[in-house]
Amino acid sequence: MITLSSVSKSFQDGRGSLTVLKDVSLDIGAGDYLSICGRSGCGKSTLLNLIALLLQPTSGEVLIDGQVTSSLSDEARVRLRGLNMGMVFQNPNLIDSLSPVDNIALAIREKMSSHARTKRAVELLESVGLAKYARSKTRSLSGGQAQRVAICRAIVGRPRLVLCDEPTGALDKDAAQAVMTLLEELREQVGSALVVVTHDVQLWGRATRCYEMDDGSLISKGEAVSVSGKGGHHAAF
């Protein structure tokens, strides 16, 4: 599905060029579950942005289904991202003027009828314990509640790949469990791949492949045994 081939990324600052990623190669296939840990500023978020086609590498290539993406137009990259990926970043980026259910349904406005969109959005909100907030004002949600809505929005279209940057950082233990169960059920039932950047050792151990970012390099830490599907609510994907 996604291949990073010898990817490096540098940025210009007042002192010259700063290399954030160094010669990173990675393959992500259907159903893969990768966790990536590392100290702040080591390049984890930059790596996610490259996979999501939000940044272009300074050198190397990012390929989707064998297609080189560096020569594509911005519009073509947006289309590929929309067709293949769901993204959960540290800022929920919800639309305050819309309710939680409408924020979620908006992501699949071109794929389903209005009734079907609403039904699926409500099901996902139920899965993360937010059904009673479905028609609330989004601006009234707590940070943790908004993050759960953002996660539902990211997976509502059953994407092939879900990219998560600290998806449970603002959540308590029970909410984090519900969210990770939801993501893991999507993987198991639909075959979506998950890439989760996290500082949480427990989340790191849930994945099937574990990596550490260190000084711009991606280091494999081997395989772990996934403990998906335990506890929490369930959604039909």
C-alpha positions in Angstrom: 0.0 0.0 0.0 2.4 2.7 1.2 6.2 2.5 0.7 8.8 5.0 1.9 12.0 4.5 0.0 15.2 6.1 1.5 13.2 9.2 2.5 15.0 12.1 4.1 13.5 15.5 5.1 15.3 18.7 5.8 14.0 22.2 6.8 15.6 25.5 6.5 16.0 27.6 9.6 18.0 30.7 10.6 21.2 28.6 11.0 20.9 26.7 7.7 19.5 23.3 6.9 18.1 21.0 9.6 17.7 17.3 8.7 14.7 15.8 10.6 14.5 12.4 8.9 17.5 10.5 7.6 17.2 7.7 4.9 13.9 6.2 6.3 12.5 3.1 4.5 9.2 1.6 5.5 6.5 -0.6 4.0 2.9 -0.4 5.3 0.5 -3.1 4.0 -3.2 -3.9 4.6 -3.9 -4.8 8.2 -0.5 -3.7 9.5 -0.4 -2.2 13.0 2.7 0.0 13.6 3.6 1.9 16.7 6.3 4.5 16.7 7.8 6.0 19.8 10.6 8.5 20.5 11.4 11.7 22.4 9.8 15.0 21.4 11.3 16.6 18.3 12.8 13.4 17.0 10.8 13.4 13.7 7.7 11.3 14.5 5.2 13.9 13.4 7.2 14.7 10.3 7.2 11.1 9.3 3.4 11.0 9.7 3.1 14.1 7.5 5.2 12.5 4.8 3.1 9.4 4.8 0.0 11.5 4.7 1.4 13.4 1.6 1.2 16.7 3.6 4.9 17.1 3.2 7.2 16.1 0.3 10.6 14.4 1.0 13.8 16.3 0.4 15.1 13.0 -1.1 13.7 9.6 -1.6 10.2 8.6 -2.6 6.8 8.0 -1.0 4.7 5.5 -3.1 1.1 4.5 -2.9 0.3 1.2 -4.5 3.5 1.5 -6.4 2.7 5.1 -7.7 5.4 7.7 -7.1 3.7 10.7 -5.4 6.5 13.3 -5.7 5.5 14.4 -9.2 1.8 14.6 -8.5 -0.1 17.9 -8.3 -1.4 19.1 -5.0 -4.9 18.3 -6.1 -3.9 14.7 -7.0 -2.2 14.3 -3.6 -5.3 15.6 -1.8 -7.4 13.1 -3.8 -5.1 10.2 -2.9 -5.2 11.1 0.7 -9.0 11.4 0.7 -9.4 8.0 -0.9 -6.9 6.1 1.3 -6.3 7.8 4.6 -7.9 8.9 7.9 -5.8 11.1 10.1 -5.9 11.8 13.8 -3.5 14.5 14.9 -2.9 16.2 18.3 -5.3 19.1 17.5 -8.8 17.7 16.8 -9.5 20.5 14.2 -13.3 20.2 14.5 -15.7 22.7 13.0 -17.2 24.5 16.0 -20.3 25.6 14.1 -21.3 21.9 13.5 -22.4 19.3 16.0 -20.2 16.3 16.6 -22.5 14.1 14.4 -22.3 16.6 11.6 -18.5 16.9 11.9 -18.2 13.2 11.4 -20.8 12.9 8.7 -19.2 15.7 6.7 -16.2 13.4 6.0 -18.4 11.0 4.0 -20.7 13.5 2.4 -20.0 12.2 -1.1 -20.2 8.5 -0.2 -23.5 8.0 1.5 -27.0 9.4 1.7 -27.8 11.9 4.5 -29.6 9.3 6.6 -26.8 6.7 6.2 -24.2 9.3 7.1 -26.0 10.3 10.3 -26.7 6.7 11.3 -23.0 5.7 11.0 -21.8 8.8 12.8 -24.1 8.1 15.7 -22.9 4.5 15.9 -19.3 5.6 16.1 -20.1 8.2 18.8 -21.9 5.4 20.8 -18.7 3.3 20.5 -16.7 6.0 22.3 -19.3 6.9 24.9 -20.4 10.2 23.3 -23.9 9.3 22.0 -25.6 11.9 24.3 -23.4 14.6 22.8 -24.2 13.9 19.2 -26.2 17.1 18.7 -24.4 19.3 21.2 -22.4 22.3 20.3 -18.9 21.2 19.4 -17.3 24.1 21.2 -18.8 22.9 24.5 -16.9 19.6 24.4 -13.9 19.0 26.5 -10.5 18.4 24.9 -10.8 14.7 25.4 -14.3 14.5 24.0 -13.3 16.6 21.0 -10.4 14.2 20.4 -12.8 11.2 20.4 -15.0 13.0 17.8 -11.9 13.6 15.7 -11.0 9.9 15.8 -14.6 8.9 14.8 -14.3 11.4 11.9 -11.0 9.9 10.8 -12.4 6.3 10.5 -16.0 7.0 9.4 -15.1 6.3 5.8 -13.4 3.0 6.5 -10.0 4.2 5.2 -7.3 1.8 4.1 -4.8 3.6 6.5 -5.3 5.5 9.7 -2.5 7.7 10.9 -2.6 8.7 14.6 -0.4 11.2 16.4 -0.8 10.7 20.1 -4.5 9.7 19.7 -5.1 9.1 23.4 -2.9 11.9 24.9 -5.9 13.9 26.1 -8.0 10.9 27.2 -8.5 9.1 30.5 -7.8 5.4 30.8 -11.4 4.2 30.0 -11.8 6.6 27.0 -8.3 5.6 25.7 -9.3 1.9 25.9 -12.6 2.6 24.0 -10.8 4.5 21.3 -8.0 1.9 20.8 -10.6 -0.9 20.7 -12.5 1.0 18.0 -9.3 1.5 15.9 -8.3 -2.2 16.3 -11.8 -3.4 15.4 -11.5 -1.3 12.2 -8.3 -3.0 11.4 -9.6 -6.5 12.1 -13.0 -6.1 10.4 -12.0 -3.9 7.4 -8.3 -4.6 7.0 -7.2 -1.0 7.6 -3.6 -0.4 8.5 -2.8 1.6 11.7 0.2 3.8 12.3 0.2 5.1 15.9 2.8 7.6 17.2 2.7 7.5 21.0 4.6 8.0 24.2 2.3 5.5 26.0 4.2 2.3 26.5 1.0 0.3 26.8 -0.2 1.5 23.4 3.2 0.8 22.0 2.9 -2.8 23.0 -0.5 -3.3 21.4 1.0 -3.1 17.9 2.3 -5.9 15.7 5.4 -3.9 14.6 7.2 -1.5 16.9 9.7 1.3 15.9 11.6 4.0 17.6 12.6 7.3 16.1 16.1 8.4 17.2 17.9 11.4 15.7 15.9 11.2 12.5 16.4 7.4 12.0 13.7 4.8 12.2 14.8 1.8 14.2 12.8 -1.5 14.3 12.2 -2.8 17.8 10.7 -6.0 16.5 7.2 -7.5 16.8 4.8 -7.3 19.6 1.6 -9.3 20.4 -1.5 -7.3 19.7 -4.1 -7.3 22.5 -6.9 -5.8 20.4 -10.6 -6.2 20.9 -10.6 -6.4 24.7 -13.3 -4.4 26.5 -15.0 -1.2 25.4 -17.9 -0.8 23.0 -18.2 -2.2 19.5 -19.1 -0.7 16.2 -20.2 -2.5 13.0 -17.8 -1.6 10.3 
